[in-house]
Structure formats: C-alpha cells, structure tokens
Amino acid sequence: MSVKTTIYSQVNHPQVNHIRSRIIHWLGKITLNAIAWLIGLLFAIPFYWLISSAVKTTKQIFQMPPVWIPNPVVLNNFVRVFTETEFLNFLKNTLIIALPVTFGTVLSCAMVGYGFSRINWKGRDIFFSLSLAMLMLPSMVTLIPVFIIFRKLEWTGTFKPLIVPAFFGTPYYIFMFRQFFRTIPIELSDSARVDGASELEIFFRIYIPLIRPAMAVVALFTFIGAWGDFLGPLIYINAQENYTITLGIYQMLGNRVTDTDWGIIMAISAITLLPIVAIFFFAQRTFIEGISLTGLKG
C-alpha cells in the first residue's frame, strides 16, 4: 500500500469523520449563538438608554458624547412621576380600555374562528374570504367613516369607541384562531355532538382548554396594542381626566425641547414599559408555543 493511499484512508477513517462533524457542529452552534447575542444586544440598547435616561438629568440626556452610565443617579424622577403628574389616573384609564379590549378580542375572535373551522354552514367560505379581504384594507381608509358613525351615536368623548369594536372580532386574529382550531382533531367535536352537546358547550368545555396557547398570543398582542394605543384616544377622548398614558405623556411634551422635563418623561415611559416586559417573560413559553403551533394546518 502506498503512502498516499495510507494517508487517504486515515483522513477518511469513520472516527476522524465523526470528530470533524462534531467540530463543524459546535463551530456552527457557537457562531449562531454569537450572532443571536449580538442581535439581542443591539435590540437592548434602546431599552437600556430609556432606563438610564430615566435616572439622568436633562443635561446628561442631551450631552455629547452620550453619557452611558449616569452620574449622579437621579432616582427622584420616579418619585416625581407619582407626585407631580396624574400618572395613576392615566394608568386607571388605560386599564379601563385595555382589559375589556383584550377580553372582547379574545372571546369574539375565538368564537368566530371556531365557527369558520368547525361548523358547516352555507356561505362559510365566502364570509371567511371577506374577512381575510379586510386585512388588505388600511385602517386609515375607514378612519373617517367610523368616526362619523361614532359621532352619530354620540360616543365621542367616551371610552366606547375604543372598547366596543373589540367585541366584533379582528380579521387577523380570527384567521389565527381558525388555523389553530384546524390543528385539533375534528373527532372531538363530532363525538361531543353525538353525545348531545351544543356548539357552545363544545366550544367552552372542549376547545377553550385546548387553545390556551393561541389565546395567550392574541391576548398579549391585543393588550400591548391597547396599552400603547395613541391614535384612538387622541381622536375620541377630549377630557383630560379621561386621558390614557400615551396621551398623558404627549401632554407633558412642551412646545420646545427646553420646555420639556425629559427626565420625568423617561421615567414614566420606563414605568409604562415594565408591565409589558414582565408579562412577556412570565408567559413566554405559552406565547412561543402558540406562535409555533398556529398555522401548521392549512
């Protein structure tokens, strides 16, 4: 056997190939983790800047080059949020809107998604296509007609225009629930019908416990949207005592940069952001499960 053949056989030995594949596997894993960490740090920079600015003076916030580590740390900004602003009233109004909107969206979209996926009725596919078509209609197109309707109903200046529409479904979430329902064996509902159960009993007793991941996803998205909504309250809310957090922050902005107390605005923005971050971390397993399972079946 020649030297060349011997070297070739040693290089292509199964054990050598196994070691080589393990090295390539770990190098790829390390590279992907490094890229993930880098992207995570890039996304974390604005959040860190918000938190650090909340404990800075206004001079430090606009100082160049940027001050990354506050010195001194001004914790008084958080105290002033509760003593010098109407934050608690803004928080109460925001929750009055966000909680019913979240409940109404989850309930209505789940029921409609169930009807589109598990109940056979004439014209079902046509109405489902119309529902999907609403996804292609920009909200700005319907903004003025919807405002006129609510004005005719004398709902402007109240929370009703921001809450009531949530109980009539959202096309995107209806589609999500429909796709999720289609991943559940239809034999469950068929056997329940044989036993004499009504559609509402099947929906609430059988399907609701099975679609909790999808409900968590829709609830989280809806709550975040209602919590940070600015355009809706800006259009329909007139009285200052009904302002939400977003309108309250907007009100605290002065006409010029020098008129604005940026320290207290950064502090109230940080406090506003913390509940969303906390909810995501506590529900991230259910959230990720719902995202991964939704839409597996066409």
Residue pairs with C-beta under 8 A, 6 or more apart in sequence:
10 16
47 273
50 266
50 269
50 270
50 273
51 270
52 68
52 69
52 70
53 61
53 262
53 263
53 266
54 77
54 78
54 263
54 266
54 267
54 269
54 270
55 70
55 73
55 74
55 75
55 77
55 78
55 267
56 67
56 70
56 74
56 263
56 266
57 74
57 263
58 261
58 262
58 263
60 67
60 70
60 71
61 67
61 262
61 263
61 266
62 257
62 262
74 263
77 263
77 264
77 266
77 267
78 267
78 270
78 271
80 264
80 267
81 87
81 264
81 267
81 268
81 271
82 88
84 264
85 248
85 252
85 264
85 268
86 243
86 248
87 245
87 248
87 268
87 271
89 241
89 243
90 243
90 244
90 245
90 247
90 248
91 245
93 159
93 242
93 243
93 244
93 245
94 226
94 227
94 244
94 245
94 246
96 159
97 159
97 162
97 163
97 226
97 229
97 233
97 244
98 223
98 226
98 227
99 223
100 163
100 166
101 162
101 163
101 166
101 222
101 223
101 226
102 166
102 219
102 222
102 223
102 226
104 163
104 166
104 167
105 166
105 167
105 169
105 170
105 173
105 218
105 219
105 222
106 173
106 215
106 218
106 219
106 222
107 167
108 166
108 167
108 168
108 169
108 170
109 169
109 170
109 173
109 174
109 176
109 177
109 218
110 177
110 203
110 208
110 211
110 214
110 215
110 218
111 203
112 131
112 169
112 174
112 177
113 173
113 174
113 175
113 176
113 177
113 178
113 180
113 181
114 177
114 181
114 203
114 207
115 121
115 124
116 124
116 127
116 128
116 131
116 174
116 178
117 177
117 178
117 181
117 182
118 181
118 186
118 189
118 202
118 207
119 199
128 178
131 169
131 171
131 174
131 175
132 171
132 175
134 171
135 171
135 172
135 175
143 235
146 161
147 156
147 235
147 236
150 156
150 160
150 161
150 236
153 160
155 161
155 164
155 236
156 236
156 238
157 236
157 237
157 238
157 239
157 242
158 236
158 242
159 237
159 242
161 232
161 235
161 236
162 226
162 229
162 232
162 233
162 236
162 237
166 222
170 222
173 218
173 221
173 222
176 214
176 217
176 218
176 294
176 295
177 211
177 214
177 218
179 294
179 295
179 296
179 297
179 298
180 211
180 213
180 214
180 290
180 293
180 294
180 295
181 207
181 211
182 297
182 298
183 293
183 296
183 297
184 207
184 210
184 211
188 202
188 206
188 207
189 202
189 206
189 207
192 201
192 202
192 206
193 202
197 205
197 206
208 215
212 286
213 286
213 287
213 289
213 290
213 293
214 290
214 293
214 294
215 290
216 283
216 286
216 287
216 290
217 286
217 287
217 290
217 291
217 294
220 279
220 280
220 283
220 287
223 276
223 279
224 276
227 245
227 272
227 275
227 276
228 246
228 276
229 244
229 246
230 246
230 247
230 250
233 243
233 244
233 246
233 247
234 247
234 250
237 243
237 244
237 247
240 251
243 251
245 268
245 272
248 268
249 265
249 268
249 269
249 272
252 260
252 261
252 264
252 265
252 268
253 260
253 265
254 260
280 287
